[in-house]
Amino acid sequence: MKKPTQREGSAKNHNAGLTVSLRKTRGRSTSQQRWLTRQLNDPYVRAAQQQGWRSRAAFKLIELDEKFHLLKPGFKVIDLGAAPGGWSQVAVKKKAAKVIGIDLLPVEPVIGAEIIQGDFTDPDNLQLLMDKLQGKADLVMSDMAPNTTGHTMTDHIRIMDLAEQALDFASQILAVNGNFVAKVFQGGTEKEMLNSLKRQFSVVKHAKPPASRKESRELYVIAKGFKAIVK
């Protein structure tokens, strides 16, 4: 009898009961040692490697999509801050008609997607992306996060700035009834941004997918049903 295979997109039980320790620590700082040990013992990291995803972050989008139905076959999708490409991979897997990622950093090619190296806040790139989409987008997604400083308020301000820039971009490129998802930090979406989301979208939610590490302060804001015209 053929053994049942694990459902794609799941990381459950990939290393249940298994703990890996690093024996050689020479040349590594304590923080580097902790990070490497965590990576080795993270079921999502292992699942990503086995299933061919660029990073464990792919599971965050998979889980958010399972709950909120952000992606549909035939969608035109923009992936802001696309590196290393995991979210673009998921969009392709979900049979999006077009997937275009943009990042300041170079990204290895993603089969089925087009990746642009550049700044999404540059007006020229907005027009370039619309030209490549041949119209408006059905989903704008952003897993962008700044380098953290360890100072809670500073980190919150920085990620909210990125999220607000992503929202401003989305408001210019989304088709009517389009969707938007972006990373924020716990502490809540700033009132001004939340009010803007509620004016522009029919449904606004916050979620922390299971793939987000428990100790992480990240949340995702999900907005569906873009209204296009804001008065």
N, C-alpha and C positions, 0 to 999 in steps of 0.2 A: 504494500500500500504506500502510495506516495505521501510523504510527510507534508503537512500544511506549511505553506510559506508565510512569512510575516508580511502583514499588510504594508504596502509601500507607503512611506511617509511617517511610519511609526518608529520610535526609538525604544519602545518598551522592551525590557528584558535583554537588551543587547549585551550588557555585561553585568546582569544581576548576580550579586554575590561575589563578584570579582573585584579585587582591589589591587592596583598596580602601584608599586613603590619604586622610586628612583634610587639606585644604589650609589651612583657616582654624582657627587654634588660639586666637585672642584670646578671653580670658575663661574659658578652660578650664584647669584644673590638669593637671599631667602625668598623674595617675592617671585623671582624667576622659577625657583624650585616649586613654590606653591602653585604657580600657574601651570607648569608642566605636569605636575601630579594631577591637578584638576582636569586637564585636558585628557590625560591618559585614562582617567576614571569616569569620564563624562559619556553616558550612553548616547547622547545626541551627536557627539563628535564621532564616535565609532559608527553610528548608523549613517551619518553623512558620508563617511569614507566608503562604507560598504555599498551605499545606494548611488554614489556618484555625484552627490551635491557638493558645491564649492565650499560650503561652510554649514555649521549647525543652524545658522540663522534661517536657512531654507525651511526648517520645520516650523518656525514661528509664523511664516506666511501660510504654510499649509494648514496649520491649526486655526489661524484667524479666518482663512477662507472656508474651512469646514463649518465654522460657527456663523460667519456673517455673509458668506456667498459673495465675495468681492470679485471673483474672476468667473467669466463665462466664456465658452468657446466663441471665437470670432471677435473678442474684445481687442481694442487697440490700447496698449499699455505703455506707460512711461515709468521707468525705474530710476528715481533720483538717488545719486550717491550709490551707483550700482555695484561698485567693487565689494567683494570679489566676484560677484555674478550669480550668487545663489538664488536671489529673488527673481532675476530674469529667467533662470532655469525653470523655476516653478511655473512662471507665467507661460513659458513655452510648453511645458508639460500639460498645462491646463487648456491647451489648444487655442491660445490667444492668436488672433490673426496677424498682429504686428506687436513686437516687443522691442522697444528702444530704450537702452540704458545710457545714462550720462554720469560721468564722474571726473573729478580733477585728476585722479590717478589712472594710469594705464590698467586695462582689464584684459585678461586673456579672452580670446573669442569665445562666445557662447553660441552653440549651434542653434539656429532658429531665431536668434536675436541679433540686433545691431547695436554695437556699443560705441558711443562717442566720447572722446576725451575732451572735457571742457567744463565750463562753469554754467550751470543751468540758470543762474541769475543774469547772465549776459543776454540782452534782448535779441541779439543776432542768433543765439542758440535756440531761443523760443521759436523763432520763425523757421529755423532749420528743422527743428523737431516736428513742427506742424507740417512742413513740406514733406518730410519723410513719412509721417502718418497718413498723409493725404486727407487731412481733416482734423477733427478734434479727438481727444483721448476718452476712453471709457473708464480708465482707472489710472490714477497717479498714485504711486506708492513710494514711500521714503523710509528707509531703515537707517538714515543718517544719524550720527551722534558725534559730538565733539570729543576731543581728547579730554578726559576728566582731570580735574585738578585736586580732587579730594575735598574741596570746599563746596558744600552742598548748594549754597545760594548761587555761587559762580557757575557751577555746572548746570544748575536749573536754568539760569538766564541764557547760557550758551545754547542749550538744546532747544529751548523755546524759540530762540532767534532762528535756528535752522528750521524748526517746524513752521514758523510763521512765514518764512521765505518759501517753503514748500507749498504752503496753502496759497500764498499770493500767486505762485506759478500755476498751481492747479486751477485757480479761478479764471485764469486766462486761456487754459488749454483744454479744460474738461468739456465734454459734450453734455447736453441736458440729460439728467438722470445718471450722470457719471458718479464714480466712487473715488474716495480718497482715504489713504491710510498712512499714518506717520508716527514715528517714535517720539515719545515725550518721557519725562521722568516723573516719578511719584512726587506728589506735592500738588498734582492737578494741573490741567491745562489752564493757563492764565485766563482770567475772566474775559479780557478783551478778545482773545482768540476764540474762546468758547462761544461767545456771543456772535462772533463773525461766522463760525461754523454753523450755528443754529439758524442764522439768517440765510445762509447759502445752501444748506442741505436739509433734506426732509428728516433724516435720522442721524443722530450723533451719539456715539457710545465710546466708553473706555474699556480696554481689555488687557489682561496680562496672560499671554498664551502659556501653556505648560512648558514649552521649550525655553522660556525665559528662566534664567537661573533664579532660585528663590532669593538669593542675596542681592540680586540686581534690582535697582530702583526703576528700571524701564517699564513703561506702559505704552500702549498704542492707542491713538485716537482713530476711530473709524467713523467716517462720514459717508452716507449714501443718499442718492437722489439729489444730485446737483440741480439747483434751480436756475442757474445761469444769470438771471437778472435780479440784482439786489437793489432795492429802493430804500 
